[in-house]
């Protein structure tokens, strides 16, 4: 039996793994495994399980918790590993074969010993990094562990990503390094070392203009958001590119400039933010060496790269990030979702809920599916239950970059004003990019002196890690039903126009794929052309739906623009996979059945399909587990045709 700590806490027996359900014994197990083979004090374990405000019976309850954990071991057949009661606390014994964290660190030590052989070091590091299995301790609901332990492990992981990319650059495998660096720089925009590696990799693959553009983007971010200049090494790299210098294996930022960087972390999975706050956390930033390890853990080496983070930079007054929730004109549909959300937001809190995290609702789905409209509509439905205010908090800037939790927290505090204790306020956190952007805002400590908060989160992402660690209710939106689409046309165009040609109205809704954003753009265009019969509009829209679903005086308001911006947020590997899916046969989305009745593997890897589905760009079937919306497929085919024509001209 093997304990898996580098992801959701799980027990593995060969290829089979059981993810443990969140409970206090699971928190206890995580705390012991994080310090395996060391004595962990009873006081620390009590804080890990019950937090800083422990019950008076915590000491006796800890003993009960240990008994429950031992029963859990018996239930799952864990043998050879026991929980020992020792003076001052408890200890669990494990080794590299039985605990992935120890196996991971053992492999990293082996890699360090192979520093003279870059290929062998790279192979060993990648083998170690493959042990990371997703969001760290996603099923362990302990604020103390996520504050004190997860950031330390996240830092180890990121430094390993740095090292692997250094090795790839040093070996001249720049294209391979680009795949990981695109993701790393977007997830961790304040981590300058990743940007330096990305710029070098772009330059050395013949993309000088793109490398310089990336430098300008990073420089602008550092100056505008944090008021600092790029690091000397970044400035020197720009100068070398402008001079056209050769940044070969020995001259760039490869092994020669980062030979001392060693750590423990992951590549593909490691580039996902861990379950603890990774950037701008109000509790303990994952990339900062300032988070003190517990008494049971070893000191953490200082980070090798300069990392800028945590600065609270308010948005300019011309683009406020926090405003009162606006009304939604002609809101129709989503009756079941709106009723369920309103009921949950207005329900009385359970007894003893003081000091707990705020009630959280998650509204997720594809870009343009109507998440923001639903969240704002519900906020107006429940306005009487939130006398302290209802605020719309924009979590991304106009350029698509995420805002940090620190600046959002400062603006929310300023908007709510002082006091208001005992009253309720509702925050609509709109267009959240990832779970780490939200977690610090849900910490009970950030609102200790203000009103009680309820939070509605809208996001294209599924944010399963946030729900696993913080709980909440999920509403995943899909396209409208035929009845909802028809109701929207009635509300927007008026019953006289729609009921005069009901068949044509239904055809228009079908041409829009019952996609809310498309229907909104269509109704806006039809309102500006009151003399156009709906029957004629069917032929007009059917000739070229994507071109027609654009506001001529505001090209940014278009279905194509919406999809382009969504593709721009994706990792290049995922966007290329989506383009392939959109232009390929339906079999790319599900396993094809062979003549013997067996299922063959899908041409697109399952993990890629899952990530695209999580980003809202693939929908649930039928047929099969995945399908793509017709409008998105049309857009992808058009994008590929345009790209191919440009290539032919070159």
N, C-alpha and C positions, 0 to 999 in steps of 0.2 A: 504494500500500500504506500502511496506517495502523496504528500501534501503539496497542493498547488497554491502558492501564495501570490504569484506574479500575475494577478488578474483577479477575478472573483474567487474567493476562497473555496477550494474544492478538494475532494478526495478522489484519487485516481488509482485504478487497479488495471495496469496494462493500458489498453486503448480506451477503456471505459472510465468516465469521470462523473462524479456527482457533485453538483454545485450546492453547497449547504444553504439552507434557508436562513434569512436573517434572524438572529436570536442572541440573547446574552451569552450562552455558552460559545457561540461562534465568535463573538467579540473576544472572549477570554482566550480561545484557541489562537486567534490572530495575534493577540498581544504576546502570548508565549512563543509562538513560532517566529515572530519578528526578532526575538532574542533567544533563539534556540541554543541549548547547552549552557545557558547562563541563568543565574537566579534572578527572577523578576519579583520585586517586592510586592507584598500584598497591597500596600498603599497605591502603588502604580496601577495594579490590576483593577482595584476598585475605581480609580479615576477613569480608566479606559472603559469599564463596563457602564458606570453610572454617571460619568461626567464629573465636573468640578463640584456640583451640589449633590453630595451623596446622601442616601438615606441613613438614618441613625443605626439601622440594622445591617449596614453594608458588609461588616466583617463576617457576620454569620451568613449573610446572603451569598458572599463569595464562596464559602465552603459548600453551600448548596449548589452553586453554579459549577463548581469543580465536579461534584457528583454527577450532575446532569451531563457534563462533557464526557465523563468516563462512560456513562451509559450510551452516549452517542457513538463513542469508539466501538463499544460492543455491538451496537446495532449495525454498524457498517463494516464490521469484521477487521478493525484496526488492531493489529498485533505487532509486538516488537517495539512499540512506542508507548510510553506511559507518562503520566503526569505525576511528578514526585513532589511531595510536601517536604520542603527543606526549611531550616531556620530562616525566618524573615520573609518567606514567600513560597513560590512554586517554580519548578523547572521542568522543561520538556527536552528530551534528548532526540536529536536527529542528525543526519549526515547528508552529504550530497545525493546519495541514491534515494533518500526518503523525503527531501525537502527541496523544491525547485530553486528557492532563493540561495541555498548553500551550493547546490549544483551550479547555478549561474555564476556565483562568485568564484567557485573553484575553476570554472572554465576561463573566466577573465584572468585569473592568476596565471593559468597556463599560457594564455595569449600574451601576457606581459613578458613571460620568460622567452617568448618567440620573437622578441622585438627585432632581432637581426634577420628574420625571414618574413618579409611583409605578407607574402601569399599565405603562409601558414598561420600568421597572426590574424589575418583577415578571416580565414576559414574558421579558426577557433572562436573568434569573436562572434561571427554570424551564427555559429552553432549555439553559443551561449544566449545570444539575443532571441533566438527562436523560442526560448522558454517563456517569453512574455505573452500572455494570452488575453490581453484586453485591459479594460479599466481596472486599475489596481484596487483591490478590496471593495469592489462595488457593492457586495452584499454584506459588508461589515459596517453596521450603523453606530460608529463611535466617533464623535467629534474630536476626542483627544487623539486617537490614532490617525485620523485624517489630518489633524493639525500638526502633530509632532513627528509622525513616522513616514507617512506617504510622501511629503515633500522631499525628505532625505532620499528616499528610493527613486523618486522622479529625477532628482538631480543626477544621481548615479547613472540612470538610464540615458539622460540627455548627453552626458559627457561621453558615453560609449558611442552614441550616434556620431558625435563629433569625430571620435577616433576612427571609426569605420570610414567615414567620408574622407578623412585625411589619408587613410591608407589607399582608398580608391584613387584619389587624386595623385598620390605619390606613385601609383602603379600605372598612371595614364588612363585609367578607366573612368574618364570624366562623364561620359554619357550615363553610365550606371549610377554614378554619384548624383546626377541631376534628379533622378526619380525621387530619391529620399529628401534632397535638399529643397525642392519645390514645396513639399509638404511641411518640412521643418520650419522654413522661413515664414510660412503663412500661419502656422499654429503658434509660433513663438516669435512675433515680430520684433521684440526687444532684444533678442539674442543675436548680437552682432557677429559672432563667430560663424553661425550658419549662413548669414548673408555674405560674409567674406568668401566662404567656400563656394556658395552658389555663383557669385560673380566670377570667381576664377574658373569654375567649371564651364560657365557659358563662354567665357573668352577663349578657353583652350579648345572648345568645340567649334570655333569659327564664328561665334555670335557676338562680335565686339559691340555692336550698337545695342543689343539687348543687355549685355553686361553693364554698359554705361548707364542705360536706362534704369536698371535695377539699383545701381549705386545712387543715382539721383533720387529714386523712390525712398531708399533707406535714409539717405541724408535728410530728405524732407520730413520723414517721420520723426527722426531724432530731434530735429530743430523745432518743428511745429508742435510736437506733442510733449517733448521732454526738455527742450531748451538746451540741448548739448550737441556738440559736434561729433562726427564719426570718430572712431578710434584711430590712432596713428597708423595701425596696420591696414585699416580700410582705406585711409587716404593714400597711403603708399601704393596700395594695389591699384587704385584709380590712376595714379600717376604712371605706373608701369604699363597699364593698358593704353593710356593716351600716347605714350612713347612707342607703343608697339613692341614692347620687350617680350622675349621668349620666357613664358612661365611654364617651363617643362617640369618634369618630375622633381628636379632639384631646386627650381627657382620660385615655385609658387608657395601656396599655403599648405602644402602637403606635409609629409612626415617631418621634414626638416624644421618646420616652424611650429610644430605641436608635438614634438617627440615625447614630451612628458605627460601628455593627456592620457589617462587611463581611467576606466570606470566600469560600471555595470549598467547596461541598458539594452534597448532593443532597436531594430530598424523599422520594418513595416509597422508592426504593432506599437513600437516604441514611439513613433511619431505622433500617435494619438495622445492627447492630454491624459494624464492619469486622473484617477477619480478625485484626488485632492486638488485644490486650486493650484494651477500651474503658473498663471500670470496674474499679477495685481491682486492677489488674494488679501482679504482683510485680516486673515489669520496668520498664514505662514507661507510665503511665496515658495513655489517648488524650485525655483532657480536661484534662490538666495542661500548663502551660507550662514545667514544670521539665525536660522531656526535652530535652536539649541536641541541636541539630542537628549533623550531621557537618560537617567542615571544608569540604565541597563544597557545602553548602546555605546558603541565606540565612536570617537570623534570623527566628524566628516571632513575630508580634505577640502580646502577652499577651491571654488570653481576655477578652472583654467582660463575661461573666457570672460571678458567683461560683459556683464548683463545689465541692461537698463530696464527698469520696471517699477511699477507701483506708484508712479507719479500721478497725482490727481490734477488733470489738465481740463478745466471746464471748456465746453464748446463755445464758440463765438455767439454773441447775442443774436446774430442773423440766422443761426441754425440751432435753436434751442433743442436740447435733448430730452427735456421733461416739460410736458404741457398738460393741461386738462384734457381728458378724453373727449375727442370731438364726436359729434353725432354722425351717423351713417345714413345718408339719404337712400330711400327706396330699398331698405333692407328687407329681403324676403328669403324664405327657405330656412333650413337648419333649425326647424322648430324643436325637434327632439333634443338636439345638442344644446340649444339655448336654454331650454327648460331644465335640463340636467345640470348645466353649469350654474344657472341662477339658484337652483335648489341647494347646491353644495356651497355656494358662496354665502348664502343667507342662513344656512343651518346653524344652530347654536353649537359652540365648541363643546367637546366632551368635558366632563368634570376633571379637574386637575390638569387642564391643558396649558396653564400659565407657564411661560418660559419655553414652550415648545416652538419648533419651526413654524413659519406661517403656512396656512393652508395654501396649497399650490395646485393649479390646474394647468395642464399642458395642452395646447392646441397645435397640432403639427399637420404637415401635409405639403403637397407640391407648391412651388411658387405660383401665385395667382389663384390659389384654390379658395381664398376667402377667409384665411385665418385671422388677419387683423380686423376685418369687418365684423366677424362673429365676436371676437373678444371685446371690441368697442361697443357693439350692440348690447351684449350682456352687461357690460359695465353700466350702461344707462338703465337697463332693466332693474338693477339692484342698487340704484343710487341712494335710496333711502336708508340702506343698511350700512352706508359708509360715509358718515357725516364728516370725517376728517379729510375726505377728498378722494377723487379717483383720477389717477395720473397715468398718462401714456408716456412710457419711457422708451425712447428709441435706442436700441442696443447696437446699431450699426450706423456708420456715417454715410453720407451721400455717395462716397466712393466705394462703399461696400466693406470697408475695414471695420472690425469690431471695436467697440468702445470698452474701456477697462472697467472692472467692477468698482475700483476706487473712485473714478470720476463720476460714475453713475450714482454711487452711494452718496457722494457729496452733494450732487444736484438734487437727489430725492430729499435729502435732509433739509436742504434750503427751501425746496418747494413746499414741504409739509409744515415747516416752521417749528418753533419750539413748543414743548409741552404736548398737549392733546392726549396725554396718557389715559387709557381706558376707552378711548374712542377707536373706531376702525377706519382704516384707509385701504384702498384697493390700488395695486400697481399692475399695469399691463406692460410687461417687459416684451417689447415687440421686436421680432426678427433676431432672436438669439442665435448665435453662431455655434456655440458648443456649451456643454454643461459647466465647464470651469468658469465661464463668464458669469454664471448665475449663482453658483454655490456660495460665494462670500456674502451675497445679498440676502441669502436665506438663513444666515447665522443669527440665532436669537439675540446675540449680544449687540448687533448693529442697531437694534431698535429698542434698547433697554429703557430709554427715557422718552420715546415717542409713542405714536399710536400703534395699536395692534394691526398687523398687516395681513392681508390676503393677496396672493400673487397669481396672475394669469400670465403664462409664458406662451408666446407664439414662436414657432421655429420650423424651418424646413426639415430639420433633423429630428430623428426619433427621440434623442436624448434619453435613451434607456438607462445610461449610467446615472443620470440625475434622479430618475424615478427610483432606481435601485438604492441609492444612498439617502435620498430625502423624502421618498414617498410622494404621493399625489395622485391625481386623476388624469387620465389621458383621453383626449378626443382627437382621433386621426380622421381628417376630412378627406373626402373623395369628391369626384365631380357631382354636380347636381343630378337629381332625378328629372325625368321629363316634366313632371308636375311642377317642380321647383323652378325649372328653366322657364316654363310658360308663365308662372306667377311673376317672375322677375320682369319678363317682357311686358306683362300687364301693368305692373307698377311703374315701370320706366317710360313706356310709350303711351300708356293710357288704354282703357278698355275699348274705346271707339275704334282705334286703329288696329288693335290686335284682334278683337272679336269679329271685325269685318273680314279678316283673312286668317282664321285660326290654323288651317292646314299649312299655310306659308309660314306662319309664326313657328310652328313646330319644326318645319324643315330648317329654318334659320337656326333654331336651338341645336338641332342635330349637327348642322355644319360647324357650329362652334364646339361640338363635342360635349355640350352641357358644361363647359369649363367657365367658371364664374368670371374670370378676368376677360375672357373673350366675349362673353355676353355683355359685360359692362362697356367694352369698347364698341361693340356692335350697336348697342342702344344709343350711345353717344353720337355715333355717326348718323344713325337714322333720325335722331332728334334734329340734327343740323340739316337734314334733307326731308322735310315734312311731306313733300310732294311725291316721294318715291314709294310706290306700292310695295308691300311686303313680297308679293309674288315676283316682282321684278328684282327685288333685292336678293331673292334666292339665287337667281342666275348670276347676278353681279357678284355676290359673295362666293359662289361656287367656282367661278373662273379662277380665282387666286385668293384663297382665304387668308393667307398670311399677309399679303399686300393690303387687303381690304381691312384687316383687323389692326389698323394703325391710325392714329389721329394725325391727319396731314399737317396740322399746325404745331404738333408736339410729337415728333417721331419717337421720343423716348417712351411714350405711352403706346406700346405695341406688344403683341404677343411674341413676336420675334425678339424684340429687345428684352423682354422678360426672360425668355429662354436663354438668350445669349449671356445675360448677367448671371443666371444660374450656372451655366457651363463654366463661366469665368471663375466661379468660386471652387470648382472641383479641382482635385489633383489632376495633372495632365494625363496620367494613366487612366483615371476613371472617365475623363471626358472623351478620350480616344475610344475607350470601350463602349461608351454610350453612342458615339457616332457609328461605330461598327454595328451595334444592335439596331439602331434606327435605319440603317441602310441594308441590313442583312435579312435573312429569312426568319420567320417566327421561331424556328428550331433553336436559335441562339439563346432564347429565353427559357427553354425547358429541355429536359432530356428527351432525345428521340428514341422511339421504341424500335428495337431491332426485330428481325424475323423470328427469333426464338422467344420473343415476348419480354426480353430483358431491356432495361433502360441503359442507354449509353450516356457517358458523361457529357454535360452541356459544353459547347465550345467556349463559352465565356465562364471563367471560374466562378464558383459559388460565392466566394468572399467578395468578388467585385459586384456581383448582382445584389448581394446583401447591402453593400455600401451605397449603391445607387438607389436601392429601395429606401434605405434609411434617410437618404438625402431628398426623398420625395419625388425622384425622377423615374422610378418604376412603381407601378401599382400592383396590388394583389390581383391574382388571376380571377376567373379562368380565362384561357386555358393555362394549366400549369400554375406554379406559385407566383409568376411574375408576368406583367404585361406592360406595354408602353402606350401612353395616350396618343390618339391619332394625330392631334395637332403637333405634339412634340416630335413624333416620327416624321411628319411632313417637314417640320423645321430642320431636323437633322439631315434629311435627304437634300434639302435645299442648300444647307451649309456645306455639305460635301461636294455638291455640284459646283458651287462658287469656288471652293478651294481648288478643285481639280482644274477649272478653267484658268485660274490664276497660275497654277503650276504649268499648264500647257503653254501659256503666253511666255513664261520665263524660259 
